[in-house]
Structure formats: C-alpha cells, structure tokens
C-alpha cells in the first residue's frame, strides 16, 4: 500500500497527525523522543521504545502475531469453514457461562456479494481453545451486518452494535440484552440521527461509552448506553480506511485498528490490509504509516496462507479491563492473492470477495503475543507447560521444548525446574517441536535498551555443574547433531551463531559473556571466548556460605541491562542481588558493537543445565576438580522479567596507546583489566582501527 512501509522502519516512522484534518509530518530521527514516537503502545526510554505486549518494532507499530495450528483451525478459520457458509467478521466475547461466544455476520444464502439483503447477525458458541464455534441462534435476521458486542462494566448488560434493521427492528444501531443468549431489545437512542455506519464501541476507564461511526470517520460519546449521544470529534481518516475497532490501553490512551484497502491490480504489489490510529485524548489523532498486521497467516507446521483481503478486524481481550489485546479476528476471502486477482471486480484483489463465483468468505482467529489459551493444540500433540514472563509489567505466556521429561513448570508458570543434561527453548506456541526451523515459532527477545532478570536457585550445583540462561540467534540454517536447529558461538552441535550468555553459573562462580560473530557465521568467525563479566572464582563476592556477599546456597537474582544511546549498544551491566546486597560488573568494550545487530534483531531464550569434568574455565579456583557425578538432579530459574534498562552513563571504551585512537588487539580491547595488562590506557570515546 503506497502510504505504508509494511514494516517498522529503523529510521523512524512518518506520521499522519490529525487535529481537524490530516497533515503529513515526517519524523525521520533515529530512536524516539516521546511515547507518541512509540505509537502510544509503549514508553520512550533513553531514545528506545519499550513496547507493551503484544506490540513490537522500532515504533511499537507492529502486532506480534503468532502462528495458527491448522489442525485445530483449517485455513485459520473459527466460523464459515465447516459447515461451509459465508460469514464476515466476528466479535468474540470470551468466557461467559463457561463458553466463548461469537457474534458474526452470516449470509442466509450465497456468498458475500449479496450481503446487503442476505446478511444476518448470528450468535455462535464454542471455544477459542479448539477453534470451533457452532451456530446457536439468529439474533437479527437480514439485513443485519457487522455485529460488535461489548459488555457494560457497571450493569453487565450486553450491547450489540450493528448496521441494518433486521426483524423490522426500530434500531439499526444497537440492541441490548441482560443475557448473552438474549432476548435482544432495540436501543432507544443513537448518534448521528440514527445513521451510524459500521459502529464500534468501547468503555473508557472513566466509565464513559464511546462509539466510532461513519465507518471510522466520527467519534461520539454517551454517559450511558441508553442516554443521548454527543459528537466528540470528526476523525477524517485517510482514504481507504474503514471497519474500525476501538479500545483504550492501560494508560488511558485511545487506539483504533482499521481495515485498509487498495483498488490496484496484483501486478502493482501494493496491497493494503490494516492501519492504526492513536490519540492521547480522543481529539488529536495520529494515523501511522506502519501496518500493524498483513495478509499472511503463518501456521505452526511451517506453512502459510496469503489472503487477497483481510477485513473487519476485531481485537480480543482476556483482561477484565480490555486493555491488552491477545487475539485478532478478521474476515477473509477464500481467493488467494495472486495474478488471478486481476480478473476480480474492479481488477483488485480486495474486491474478489464480491466477485460472482469467488465470494465465499469466512472468519479467522489469530492469537497475539500474550495469549494464554494454552490448550489450543489438539490432544494428539505434546502438551508442554506454559511459562509466564513479565514483559514491561504485562504477563505473557510462552511454551517450552524440553528434551525428555526433565522439565517442570511450577508456581503458576513463574518457575522452571530443569533436570540435569537438559536444554529447552522458549517457543510462541504450545506443542511446537524443538526441531522447528521457523523463526516465527521461537520467542525472540530484542534486548537493546532493555533489562532481563531471573531468580536462580542452584540447589547445591557446585564444581563441574553449569546452570545456563542465555540467548542465541537460532534457528540455524541447517539441523545440527541433535536434529534441531540449535546454534551457539562455540558451534555445539555443529552450527555457529552469536550468543549472549546471561548466566553460566554454579555455586562457585558466575559468568556473563557476550559472544559476537562476523558474517558468515561459522566456527572460525565466532568469538568463542567472548568478553566476560566474572563473579566468584576465588573472590569473596560470590560463593558458598555466609562468608560471601552472595551466598549461593540461597536463591539470588541476576539482571543483565543492555544500555544504549539511541540504538547504539554502549554497555552491558550484570547485577546480582540477594536481600539488601547487590554486586555488579559492567562490560563497556568497543567490541560490543559486533554483537549489536544480533541483539537488536532478537535472540531466542535458551535454558540448560549440564556438567563436564573440564569446567575449570568457569569454577577454578576454587574447584581443583570437577566431579560431574555430584551435580544435583535439577536447578530452577524463576520470575523472569523483561523491561526497560535502568539509566546509565556508561559508554564504550577501548585500549589506546596513542591519544584516543583504539589499538588493533581484540584481547586488549576486551576489558579494562586486559588493557591494563597490555600496558595501554582504557579510553572513551575512541576510533577503532
């Protein structure tokens, strides 16, 4: 689509800022200055957007969509596939009387082409868990279209907004009911003199009800749904924007997701699918050029489906205040995108939906990051436990791929117990095999400007044992020795890639190491030793018993902060805390720049617990030998969190013998101690040669 980049550009986003009419204002600066530069989907911290779940990207403009299990949802469908009827859009009201409820437009006969006379509003019930919904009853007969159902947080009345006056109703705007199953009563009031095309509604945190009318072009409010409506502001969204869905985030900011369409031939490769508008006050709106979702849905088996159109987007919320979306329903055309679109109505892919003979449409559901419908896989797939990670104050559920049965998740998903000789990966979807080669299956964390923390219980893991909590740039391009796509900087299993060892520890020592790789990644291009922050190993800061600052016989917390200036990685600070005691070490080497791209691109979280008789590099001194047979059965990582890095004035340093010009030795440039041993001066800033 001409006004969309299709991705969240590193150079910032161009914005359409609206007061009364749309005005183009470019913003090409690197990084952010305010939360507006983060699409109001996060906070701006030290020039870096810290995105709320499920948003990501440089400007927090992209919805983090998850793959769909097509065994449960053929074609990603939840309605209209089986039985085969034409449906359009749909709103899900989750968890009412033990069921999820879907309100959807269904054609009485034929396809979408006849929607103006054949569409009726249907109530179906079922489960997002299984992806199956069954028609229960018809709420309003034809013509009723575009149902959007919300619940009054005070009276608990259900409100169904729609167009059309099916059943000969006196309202073509809204019906209400005390029960999710009806009966439904027509509203006595409506905005815009009863002409509210494609309404969508949401309750503000202060209790005021707002509705968007005119297919996304005007905003109205009412103190109660049965009271009079007042115009708040015209919206004047860009051309081609329609089918709005309105919600408020945890800060009280306003958001609207739109469907966006283009009337261009397929050969133009200029399709549009979605748009995002946001406002701090409901009066001044910004229309972003970043498309929050596209026309492709990925499946958990590695395949995908590209749709010619994807419309009527509606967000699904699991939190009672409806502030963090966890799922997305939309209407799709069965016509795949491709050259055959050019023979559709108006010669455009977006119009195949109303082309005779091609107008079968159905309703799809796609989970977003943070979705906790953790029974979505069918019973025939492995059922691994959910892991809960705190991301910027929001709990997000992910899944693990353990080897054997050596992994347990406890404390409602907050703690992971890992058995000896086990390695696990954090995945987006339950039941995914560890042999997956698709990046979309893995949870990749981009840690520039962020801090990741975890509580560690070593459970007496001492000499020869290694509890590892780390990130790698997997999946590799080819399977390795373990028949999966694991990779790391030491080419364990045969594949090489950048690696950040947040923690490698036993009761005698802890290392935090950054391993960079030069392209192409291979055994000779990766820094096997890395640059390291060390604790313990004969010092009194970390060890067994009360004589050490950190007593490793008890749990302790480790945080790794990736400090940035803009999007430049300046330093990595490792902090270990236990009670009131805190120790830390900072890596501020210019060599961090070699790992910056890998860290910014996102890396997969890996946890392992293993042992070797040659662990002296980690724990000697004090360990004179490494009796692997004495390693306990398991260790535990718990309370994982990811959030903004704390403020820091740290900047990159290097080793110099000539003014502020960096010397050529990687060893000397690795740390201040190394530089001292080389006889140089640890300086900043420097020009690396």
MARFI-386770 format. One record per residue (C-alpha): residue in one letter; x, y, z. Coordinates in Angstrom, 2 decimals, always signed. Layout:
<atoms>
A	X	Y	Z
...
</atoms>
This chain:
<atoms>
X	+0.00	+0.00	+0.00
X	+1.52	+3.30	-1.06
X	+1.35	+5.02	+2.33
X	+2.63	+2.00	+4.24
X	+6.16	+0.79	+4.71
X	+4.93	-2.73	+5.53
X	+7.43	-2.93	+8.37
X	+8.57	-0.83	+11.29
X	+11.47	+1.11	+9.81
X	+14.65	+1.65	+11.80
X	+14.71	+5.25	+10.61
X	+11.52	+6.14	+12.46
X	+8.03	+6.37	+11.04
X	+6.24	+9.02	+9.06
X	+3.04	+10.03	+10.78
X	-0.29	+11.48	+9.72
X	-1.25	+13.76	+12.59
X	-4.89	+14.85	+12.80
X	-6.45	+17.74	+14.64
X	-9.34	+18.56	+12.31
X	-7.79	+17.39	+9.06
X	-4.85	+15.11	+8.28
X	-1.44	+16.74	+7.92
X	+1.70	+14.83	+6.98
X	+4.56	+15.35	+9.39
X	+7.75	+13.34	+8.78
X	+9.72	+12.05	+11.71
X	+12.92	+10.52	+10.42
X	+15.04	+10.75	+13.56
X	+16.65	+7.62	+14.88
X	+15.00	+6.42	+18.10
X	+12.20	+8.16	+19.99
X	+11.62	+11.35	+21.93
X	+8.17	+10.74	+23.45
X	+5.62	+7.94	+23.76
X	+3.98	+9.32	+20.60
X	+7.01	+8.06	+18.68
X	+6.17	+4.64	+20.15
X	+2.62	+4.76	+18.75
X	+1.38	+5.11	+22.37
X	+1.97	+1.34	+22.54
X	+4.88	+1.72	+24.94
X	+7.22	+4.19	+26.60
X	+10.21	+6.05	+25.22
X	+13.22	+5.31	+27.40
X	+16.64	+6.81	+26.60
X	+15.72	+7.07	+22.92
X	+14.42	+3.49	+22.63
X	+10.75	+2.44	+22.54
X	+9.88	-0.10	+25.24
X	+6.82	-1.78	+23.72
X	+3.82	-3.14	+25.56
X	+2.80	-6.71	+24.79
X	+1.71	-7.58	+22.06
X	+3.40	-4.72	+20.16
X	+6.93	-4.67	+18.79
X	+9.13	-2.86	+16.28
X	+11.16	+0.34	+16.42
X	+7.99	+2.42	+16.88
X	+5.89	-0.31	+18.58
X	+3.71	-0.26	+15.49
X	+3.55	-3.99	+14.70
X	+1.22	-6.50	+16.30
X	+3.19	-9.57	+17.34
X	+1.01	-12.21	+15.68
X	+1.51	-15.90	+16.48
X	+1.22	-18.89	+14.14
X	-2.08	-20.78	+13.99
X	-2.47	-24.54	+14.41
X	-4.35	-25.53	+11.26
X	-5.14	-28.96	+12.69
X	-7.49	-27.09	+15.04
X	-8.32	-24.24	+12.64
X	-8.27	-25.23	+8.94
X	-7.44	-22.12	+6.98
X	-7.18	-20.35	+10.38
X	-11.00	-20.47	+10.49
X	-13.29	-20.34	+13.50
X	-16.54	-19.92	+11.53
X	-17.74	-20.40	+7.95
X	-15.39	-23.27	+7.04
X	-17.27	-26.26	+8.41
X	-20.17	-26.11	+7.90
X	-19.42	-24.23	+4.72
X	-21.30	-20.92	+4.86
X	-20.25	-17.38	+4.03
X	-19.51	-15.34	+7.15
X	-17.96	-11.91	+7.57
X	-16.00	-10.67	+10.56
X	-16.98	-11.54	+14.09
X	-16.65	-10.41	+17.69
X	-15.66	-12.86	+20.41
X	-16.94	-12.40	+23.96
X	-14.71	-14.80	+25.94
X	-15.51	-16.89	+28.99
X	-19.21	-16.28	+29.66
X	-21.00	-19.16	+31.40
X	-18.07	-21.46	+30.63
X	-18.05	-20.79	+26.87
X	-16.66	-18.32	+24.37
X	-19.32	-16.55	+22.30
X	-19.01	-15.37	+18.71
X	-21.29	-12.80	+17.08
X	-20.83	-12.92	+13.32
X	-22.47	-11.78	+10.09
X	-23.64	-14.83	+8.10
X	-25.23	-14.87	+4.65
X	-28.57	-16.68	+4.62
X	-27.85	-17.88	+1.08
X	-24.96	-17.44	-1.31
X	-21.76	-15.52	-0.77
X	-20.78	-12.06	+0.38
X	-21.91	-10.49	-2.88
X	-25.47	-10.46	-1.56
X	-24.66	-9.12	+1.90
X	-26.93	-6.09	+1.55
X	-30.02	-8.31	+1.59
X	-28.79	-11.68	+2.87
X	-26.64	-10.85	+5.90
X	-27.97	-11.70	+9.37
X	-26.36	-11.41	+12.81
X	-25.73	-14.87	+14.25
X	-24.78	-15.97	+17.76
X	-22.42	-18.96	+17.93
X	-20.76	-20.59	+20.93
X	-17.68	-22.71	+21.33
X	-14.06	-22.24	+22.29
X	-11.07	-20.30	+21.04
X	-9.10	-23.16	+22.58
X	-10.35	-25.63	+19.97
X	-11.12	-23.07	+17.28
X	-14.63	-24.46	+16.85
X	-17.83	-22.41	+17.08
X	-21.35	-23.72	+16.43
X	-24.34	-21.61	+15.48
X	-26.81	-21.25	+18.36
X	-29.37	-18.76	+17.11
X	-30.04	-15.75	+14.90
X	-30.03	-12.50	+16.86
X	-31.35	-10.36	+13.98
X	-32.40	-11.62	+10.58
X	-31.49	-9.95	+7.33
X	-30.38	-7.34	+6.99
X	-28.03	-7.20	+9.99
X	-24.31	-6.80	+9.46
X	-21.07	-6.07	+11.31
X	-22.04	-7.08	+14.88
X	-19.73	-5.76	+17.62
X	-20.60	-6.93	+21.16
X	-19.29	-5.42	+24.39
X	-20.49	-5.53	+28.00
X	-21.41	-2.61	+30.24
X	-18.88	-2.86	+33.11
X	-21.42	-1.48	+35.62
X	-24.80	-3.02	+34.72
X	-23.25	-6.03	+32.87
X	-25.77	-5.53	+30.05
X	-24.56	-6.89	+26.69
X	-24.59	-4.34	+23.85
X	-24.59	-5.43	+20.20
X	-23.73	-2.63	+17.77
X	-24.55	-3.31	+14.10
X	-25.97	-1.89	+10.89
X	-29.32	-2.85	+9.39
X	-32.75	-3.19	+10.99
X	-33.32	-6.93	+10.70
X	-36.54	-8.32	+12.20
X	-38.08	-4.96	+11.28
X	-36.36	-3.53	+14.35
X	-36.71	+0.10	+15.33
X	-32.93	+0.39	+15.71
X	-30.30	-0.03	+13.03
X	-27.57	+0.91	+15.54
X	-27.65	-1.22	+18.71
X	-29.55	-3.93	+20.59
X	-29.03	-4.87	+24.25
X	-29.68	-7.84	+26.48
X	-29.16	-8.84	+30.11
X	-28.06	-12.28	+28.89
X	-25.52	-13.32	+26.27
X	-28.26	-15.53	+24.82
X	-30.92	-12.77	+24.55
X	-33.61	-11.70	+24.13
X	-32.30	-8.54	+22.48
X	-34.07	-5.19	+22.78
X	-33.58	-2.30	+20.32
X	-31.85	+0.79	+21.69
X	-33.96	+3.91	+22.07
X	-31.18	+6.36	+21.26
X	-28.43	+6.56	+18.66
X	-25.80	+9.04	+17.45
X	-25.75	+10.77	+14.10
X	-29.55	+10.78	+13.75
X	-29.60	+7.00	+13.62
X	-27.08	+6.77	+10.77
X	-24.00	+5.25	+12.43
X	-22.37	+3.21	+9.69
X	-20.23	+0.27	+10.91
X	-20.20	+1.25	+14.60
X	-17.59	+0.07	+17.06
X	-17.67	+0.91	+20.77
X	-15.60	+0.73	+23.96
X	-15.80	+1.96	+27.54
X	-13.22	+4.50	+28.66
X	-11.58	+3.77	+32.05
X	-13.65	+6.66	+33.48
X	-16.88	+4.82	+32.56
X	-17.87	+6.90	+29.52
X	-19.09	+4.95	+26.49
X	-17.59	+5.95	+23.14
X	-18.66	+4.81	+19.69
X	-16.99	+5.34	+16.32
X	-19.49	+5.96	+13.50
X	-19.38	+6.75	+9.79
X	-17.23	+3.67	+9.12
X	-14.44	+5.17	+11.20
X	-14.92	+8.86	+10.48
X	-16.56	+10.33	+13.59
X	-16.43	+9.78	+17.35
X	-19.42	+10.07	+19.71
X	-19.88	+9.63	+23.47
X	-22.66	+8.94	+25.96
X	-22.67	+8.77	+29.75
X	-24.78	+5.60	+29.49
X	-25.79	+3.46	+26.53
X	-29.47	+4.43	+26.88
X	-28.76	+8.19	+27.11
X	-28.23	+10.87	+24.48
X	-25.09	+10.88	+22.33
X	-22.73	+13.80	+21.69
X	-20.20	+14.33	+18.90
X	-16.63	+14.35	+20.26
X	-14.71	+14.97	+17.03
X	-14.64	+14.08	+13.35
X	-11.83	+11.61	+12.62
X	-11.24	+12.22	+8.90
X	-9.20	+9.06	+8.48
X	-7.17	+8.64	+5.27
X	-8.82	+7.34	+2.14
X	-9.35	+3.59	+2.11
X	-9.51	+3.26	+5.91
X	-12.68	+1.55	+7.22
X	-14.04	-1.15	+9.60
X	-12.74	+0.37	+12.86
X	-12.25	-1.31	+16.23
X	-11.76	+0.96	+19.27
X	-10.04	+0.29	+22.59
X	-8.17	+2.01	+25.45
X	-4.81	+0.91	+26.81
X	-3.64	+0.72	+30.44
X	-2.53	+4.38	+30.34
X	-5.90	+5.59	+29.09
X	-4.67	+6.26	+25.55
X	-7.05	+5.80	+22.62
X	-6.49	+3.34	+19.77
X	-8.34	+2.32	+16.61
X	-7.38	-0.54	+14.29
X	-8.75	-0.15	+10.77
X	-9.01	-2.29	+7.70
X	-7.29	-0.52	+4.80
X	-7.84	-1.42	+1.17
X	-6.43	-0.53	-2.23
X	-8.05	-0.76	-5.66
X	-4.97	-1.69	-7.65
X	-4.09	-4.73	-9.78
X	-1.99	-7.51	-8.28
X	+0.95	-6.60	-10.53
X	+1.27	-3.32	-8.63
X	+2.22	-5.33	-5.49
X	+0.64	-2.60	-3.45
X	-1.90	-4.42	-1.27
X	-3.13	-2.93	+2.00
X	-4.63	-4.72	+4.99
X	-4.60	-2.66	+8.18
X	-3.96	+0.70	+9.80
X	-3.53	+2.03	+13.33
X	-4.67	+5.39	+14.72
X	-3.88	+6.58	+18.24
X	-4.58	+9.57	+20.46
X	-3.72	+10.71	+23.99
X	-7.06	+12.49	+24.45
X	-9.56	+11.33	+21.80
X	-9.42	+14.65	+19.99
X	-5.99	+14.79	+18.36
X	-5.36	+11.61	+16.35
X	-2.27	+10.26	+14.63
X	-2.61	+7.86	+11.68
X	+0.53	+5.75	+11.46
X	+2.14	+4.56	+8.23
X	+3.14	+1.28	+9.92
X	+0.74	-1.53	+9.01
X	+0.04	-3.45	+12.26
X	-0.76	-6.74	+10.52
X	-0.69	-8.05	+6.98
X	-2.48	-10.55	+4.79
X	-0.37	-13.61	+5.62
X	-1.18	-16.05	+8.43
X	+1.57	-18.48	+9.38
X	+0.78	-21.97	+10.64
X	+2.56	-24.00	+13.27
X	+3.66	-26.60	+10.71
X	+5.75	-24.00	+8.87
X	+3.27	-23.35	+6.05
X	+1.32	-20.14	+5.50
X	-1.69	-18.71	+3.69
X	-1.75	-15.33	+1.91
X	-5.22	-13.79	+1.65
X	-6.44	-11.45	-1.06
X	-8.21	-9.39	+1.59
X	-8.47	-9.41	+5.39
X	-11.17	-7.13	+6.77
X	-13.43	-6.33	+9.76
X	-10.57	-6.62	+12.31
X	-11.76	-7.08	+15.88
X	-9.44	-7.45	+18.88
X	-9.95	-9.99	+21.65
X	-9.11	-9.22	+25.27
X	-8.66	-11.57	+28.22
X	-8.03	-8.97	+30.91
X	-11.24	-7.66	+32.56
X	-10.42	-4.04	+31.66
X	-9.87	-4.90	+27.99
X	-6.58	-3.02	+27.78
X	-4.15	-5.56	+26.27
X	-5.28	-7.36	+23.09
X	-4.38	-11.05	+22.91
X	-6.14	-12.11	+19.71
X	-7.45	-10.86	+16.40
X	-10.48	-11.94	+14.41
X	-11.00	-10.85	+10.83
X	-12.93	-11.64	+7.68
X	-11.06	-13.21	+4.76
X	-11.77	-14.08	+1.17
X	-11.14	-17.64	+0.05
X	-9.48	-16.21	-3.07
X	-5.69	-16.43	-2.61
X	-3.65	-13.41	-3.54
X	-2.02	-13.69	-6.94
X	-2.32	-12.77	-10.64
X	-5.83	-14.27	-10.80
X	-6.98	-11.33	-8.67
X	-6.78	-9.10	-11.73
X	-9.95	-10.69	-13.09
X	-11.88	-9.86	-9.91
X	-14.30	-6.95	-9.57
X	-12.55	-3.61	-10.30
X	-9.40	-5.57	-11.16
X	-8.33	-5.61	-7.49
X	-7.53	-8.40	-5.03
X	-9.53	-6.64	-2.32
X	-12.69	-6.99	-4.42
X	-12.57	-10.76	-5.08
X	-14.83	-11.04	-2.03
X	-17.77	-9.67	-4.05
X	-16.91	-11.23	-7.41
X	-19.53	-13.76	-8.59
X	-18.32	-17.30	-8.07
X	-15.49	-16.18	-5.79
X	-17.45	-14.61	-2.94
X	-17.19	-17.37	-0.33
X	-15.75	-15.73	+2.78
X	-15.15	-16.89	+6.33
X	-13.95	-15.74	+9.76
X	-10.42	-16.34	+11.11
X	-8.77	-16.02	+14.51
X	-5.06	-15.38	+15.11
X	-3.51	-15.24	+18.60
X	-1.19	-12.42	+19.60
X	+1.79	-12.44	+21.96
X	+0.45	-12.75	+25.50
X	-2.40	-15.09	+24.56
X	-2.86	-17.66	+27.34
X	-5.27	-20.03	+25.62
X	-2.73	-22.68	+26.46
X	-4.88	-25.62	+25.41
X	-5.02	-24.57	+21.77
X	-3.26	-27.65	+20.46
X	-5.25	-30.77	+19.77
X	-4.91	-33.71	+22.12
X	-2.69	-35.53	+19.62
X	+0.17	-33.06	+20.10
X	+2.65	-32.89	+23.02
X	+1.34	-30.79	+25.87
X	+4.18	-28.76	+27.32
X	+3.62	-26.37	+30.23
X	+3.20	-22.63	+29.86
X	+5.96	-20.29	+31.05
X	+4.89	-16.83	+32.22
X	+7.30	-13.95	+31.56
X	+6.70	-10.43	+32.82
X	+7.19	-8.11	+29.85
X	+7.00	-4.42	+30.75
X	+4.51	-5.18	+33.52
X	+2.30	-7.48	+31.45
X	+2.29	-11.27	+31.91
X	+2.91	-13.13	+28.65
X	+2.63	-16.91	+28.25
X	+5.12	-18.93	+26.21
X	+5.92	-22.61	+25.88
X	+8.90	-24.89	+26.29
X	+10.50	-27.61	+24.19
X	+12.17	-29.89	+26.74
X	+14.23	-32.96	+25.98
X	+12.51	-35.93	+27.63
X	+10.58	-35.30	+30.83
X	+13.29	-33.38	+32.68
X	+11.47	-30.06	+32.86
X	+8.74	-28.89	+35.19
X	+6.90	-25.58	+35.41
X	+5.68	-24.52	+38.86
X	+4.21	-21.53	+40.70
X	+1.55	-20.83	+38.07
X	+4.09	-20.66	+35.27
X	+6.63	-18.47	+37.09
X	+9.29	-21.12	+37.82
X	+11.09	-23.58	+35.52
X	+12.81	-26.59	+37.08
X	+15.41	-28.01	+34.67
X	+16.79	-31.52	+35.03
X	+20.43	-32.43	+34.51
X	+21.56	-32.71	+30.87
X	+18.51	-30.83	+29.60
X	+18.23	-27.88	+27.22
X	+14.99	-26.01	+26.49
X	+13.90	-23.28	+24.07
X	+11.17	-20.72	+24.64
X	+8.51	-21.02	+21.92
X	+5.45	-18.96	+21.00
X	+3.03	-21.86	+20.63
X	+2.26	-24.93	+22.71
X	+3.36	-28.25	+21.28
X	+5.85	-26.97	+18.72
X	+8.69	-29.46	+18.09
X	+12.20	-28.45	+19.09
X	+13.20	-29.34	+15.53
X	+11.33	-26.33	+14.10
X	+13.29	-24.30	+11.58
X	+10.88	-21.32	+11.52
X	+11.90	-18.14	+13.36
X	+8.23	-17.31	+13.96
X	+7.91	-20.40	+16.17
X	+10.51	-19.12	+18.65
X	+10.17	-16.21	+21.08
X	+12.87	-13.77	+20.07
X	+13.74	-11.01	+22.54
X	+15.30	-7.78	+21.29
X	+17.21	-6.54	+24.33
X	+18.72	-3.23	+23.17
X	+17.76	-0.67	+25.81
X	+16.24	-3.39	+27.99
X	+17.00	-5.42	+31.08
X	+16.26	-9.12	+31.52
X	+16.14	-10.55	+35.03
X	+15.73	-14.00	+36.57
X	+15.90	-15.58	+40.03
X	+18.31	-18.53	+40.29
X	+18.21	-21.46	+42.71
X	+21.33	-23.57	+42.16
X	+20.19	-26.32	+44.54
X	+23.80	-27.18	+45.52
X	+25.07	-27.35	+41.90
X	+28.79	-26.94	+42.52
X	+32.07	-27.89	+40.85
X	+31.63	-29.26	+37.33
X	+27.97	-28.14	+37.00
X	+26.67	-25.35	+34.75
X	+23.26	-23.68	+35.04
X	+22.94	-21.67	+31.82
X	+20.40	-18.96	+30.97
X	+21.26	-17.45	+27.62
X	+20.26	-16.15	+24.16
X	+21.29	-17.31	+20.71
X	+20.47	-16.29	+17.15
X	+18.77	-19.58	+16.35
X	+17.31	-21.26	+14.36
X	+20.32	-22.17	+12.24
X	+20.07	-22.73	+8.50
X	+20.51	-26.48	+8.81
X	+19.88	-29.12	+11.50
X	+22.72	-29.98	+13.85
X	+23.82	-33.05	+15.77
X	+20.71	-33.01	+17.98
X	+18.44	-32.98	+14.88
X	+17.25	-29.47	+15.68
X	+18.33	-26.03	+14.51
X	+20.24	-25.02	+17.65
X	+23.35	-22.88	+17.27
X	+25.79	-21.00	+19.51
X	+29.16	-19.29	+19.38
X	+31.08	-22.46	+20.21
X	+29.36	-24.47	+17.45
X	+27.92	-27.00	+19.87
X	+26.05	-29.45	+17.67
X	+27.76	-28.13	+14.55
X	+26.03	-24.78	+13.96
X	+27.50	-21.34	+14.73
X	+25.77	-18.07	+15.60
X	+26.01	-15.13	+18.05
X	+25.37	-15.98	+21.71
X	+24.77	-13.94	+24.85
X	+25.41	-15.96	+27.99
X	+23.36	-14.03	+30.52
X	+24.24	-16.60	+33.16
X	+26.61	-19.55	+33.31
X	+26.92	-20.49	+36.94
X	+27.45	-22.93	+39.73
X	+27.86	-22.24	+43.43
X	+31.46	-21.13	+42.97
X	+31.29	-18.73	+40.04
X	+29.06	-16.89	+37.59
X	+29.99	-15.62	+34.14
X	+28.05	-13.29	+31.86
X	+29.53	-13.32	+28.35
X	+28.89	-11.62	+25.02
X	+29.95	-13.76	+22.04
X	+29.86	-11.92	+18.70
X	+30.19	-13.50	+15.25
X	+31.30	-12.00	+11.97
X	+29.40	-12.87	+8.79
X	+29.25	-15.52	+7.52
X	+28.68	-17.26	+10.85
X	+30.93	-20.28	+11.25
X	+33.30	-21.87	+13.71
X	+36.19	-19.56	+12.82
X	+34.18	-16.30	+12.67
X	+32.62	-16.51	+16.16
X	+34.33	-15.25	+19.31
X	+34.35	-18.45	+21.37
X	+35.84	-16.84	+24.49
X	+33.80	-13.64	+24.28
X	+34.04	-10.66	+26.59
X	+33.16	-11.66	+30.12
X	+31.92	-10.31	+33.44
X	+33.12	-12.69	+36.18
X	+31.95	-13.25	+39.75
X	+33.40	-15.67	+42.29
X	+36.29	-17.85	+41.20
X	+38.10	-17.38	+44.49
X	+36.84	-13.87	+45.33
X	+34.55	-13.04	+48.24
X	+31.71	-11.57	+46.17
X	+30.08	-14.88	+45.19
X	+30.32	-18.32	+46.76
X	+29.11	-20.95	+49.20
X	+28.03	-19.79	+52.66
X	+27.53	-16.59	+54.69
X	+31.14	-15.51	+54.25
X	+30.37	-14.36	+50.72
X	+28.48	-11.25	+49.61
X	+26.16	-13.51	+47.58
X	+25.55	-16.80	+49.41
X	+24.93	-19.29	+46.62
X	+23.29	-21.82	+48.94
X	+20.27	-19.49	+48.72
X	+18.37	-18.12	+45.70
X	+19.65	-14.88	+44.16
X	+18.52	-12.61	+41.32
X	+20.54	-11.77	+38.22
X	+19.81	-8.84	+35.89
X	+21.53	-8.05	+32.61
X	+20.96	-4.50	+31.34
X	+21.82	-3.58	+27.74
X	+22.48	+0.18	+27.92
X	+22.08	+2.18	+24.73
X	+22.43	+5.65	+23.35
X	+19.69	+5.76	+20.75
X	+20.08	+2.35	+19.15
X	+23.84	+2.09	+19.84
X	+24.81	-0.52	+22.44
X	+27.16	+1.17	+24.91
X	+27.50	-1.32	+27.76
X	+26.11	-4.47	+29.40
X	+25.77	-4.42	+33.18
X	+25.30	-7.65	+35.13
X	+23.82	-7.16	+38.61
X	+23.42	-9.89	+41.23
X	+21.23	-9.18	+44.25
X	+20.25	-11.10	+47.36
X	+18.30	-9.35	+50.09
X	+19.91	-5.96	+50.63
X	+23.21	-6.97	+48.99
X	+23.96	-6.01	+45.39
X	+27.10	-6.57	+43.32
X	+27.63	-5.72	+39.67
X	+30.05	-5.65	+36.78
X	+29.87	-3.70	+33.51
X	+31.17	-4.63	+30.07
X	+31.91	-1.40	+28.19
X	+34.19	-2.66	+25.44
X	+34.01	-1.29	+21.92
X	+33.79	-4.94	+20.82
X	+30.14	-4.90	+21.93
X	+29.40	-3.20	+18.62
X	+29.98	-6.51	+16.83
X	+27.07	-8.08	+18.73
X	+24.73	-5.09	+18.45
X	+22.90	-6.18	+15.29
X	+22.26	-9.69	+16.59
X	+20.94	-8.36	+19.92
X	+18.75	-5.78	+18.18
X	+17.35	-8.31	+15.71
X	+16.08	-10.55	+18.50
X	+17.52	-13.72	+20.03
X	+15.90	-16.88	+21.34
X	+15.89	-17.53	+25.10
X	+17.52	-20.88	+25.95
X	+17.92	-22.57	+29.34
X	+20.12	-25.57	+30.04
X	+21.71	-27.50	+32.88
X	+24.74	-29.67	+32.19
X	+28.12	-30.69	+33.53
X	+31.67	-31.55	+32.48
X	+34.90	-32.65	+34.09
X	+36.62	-29.73	+32.31
X	+34.63	-26.85	+33.85
X	+37.72	-25.15	+35.27
X	+37.30	-22.18	+32.93
X	+34.18	-21.36	+34.98
X	+34.91	-22.50	+38.55
X	+38.68	-22.76	+39.08
X	+39.62	-21.52	+41.57
X	+38.30	-22.68	+43.98
X	+37.42	-26.02	+42.30
X	+40.51	-28.24	+41.97
X	+38.46	-30.84	+40.06
X	+35.00	-31.12	+38.54
X	+33.18	-34.25	+39.81
X	+30.22	-34.17	+37.44
X	+28.58	-37.10	+39.19
X	+27.87	-34.88	+42.20
X	+25.66	-32.43	+40.27
X	+22.13	-32.37	+41.77
X	+19.13	-33.58	+39.77
X	+17.83	-30.11	+38.90
X	+18.17	-26.34	+39.19
X	+15.44	-23.66	+38.98
X	+15.02	-20.40	+37.10
X	+12.02	-18.28	+38.15
X	+10.34	-14.85	+37.98
X	+11.71	-13.99	+34.52
X	+11.08	-10.39	+33.54
X	+11.98	-8.06	+30.68
X	+11.69	-4.29	+30.97
X	+13.49	-1.00	+30.32
X	+17.17	-0.86	+31.24
X	+17.90	+1.50	+34.15
X	+19.59	+4.82	+33.35
X	+23.33	+4.63	+32.76
X	+26.12	+6.97	+31.73
X	+28.29	+4.10	+30.51
X	+29.84	+4.43	+27.05
X	+32.07	+2.16	+25.00
X	+35.78	+2.10	+25.79
X	+38.86	+0.72	+24.10
X	+42.55	+0.26	+24.76
X	+44.76	+3.02	+23.43
X	+48.45	+3.80	+23.24
X	+48.06	+6.85	+21.02
X	+45.77	+9.64	+22.23
X	+42.18	+8.36	+21.85
X	+42.82	+6.03	+18.92
X	+41.92	+2.43	+19.70
X	+44.55	-0.21	+19.28
X	+44.05	-3.21	+16.96
X	+44.15	-6.01	+19.56
X	+40.79	-7.62	+20.34
X	+42.22	-9.04	+23.55
X	+43.42	-5.65	+24.79
X	+40.13	-4.02	+23.74
X	+38.12	-6.67	+25.59
X	+38.18	-5.09	+29.06
X	+39.88	-2.54	+31.27
X	+41.82	-5.34	+33.03
X	+43.03	-6.73	+29.71
X	+44.06	-3.26	+28.59
X	+45.99	-2.70	+31.80
X	+47.84	-5.94	+31.23
X	+48.64	-4.80	+27.70
X	+50.14	-1.57	+29.04
X	+47.50	+0.61	+27.38
X	+45.03	+3.21	+28.58
X	+41.28	+2.48	+28.78
X	+39.68	+5.43	+26.99
X	+36.37	+6.68	+25.62
X	+35.40	+7.70	+23.05
X	+37.72	+6.06	+20.56
X	+38.15	+5.47	+16.87
X	+38.54	+1.76	+16.23
X	+41.19	+0.81	+13.69
</atoms>
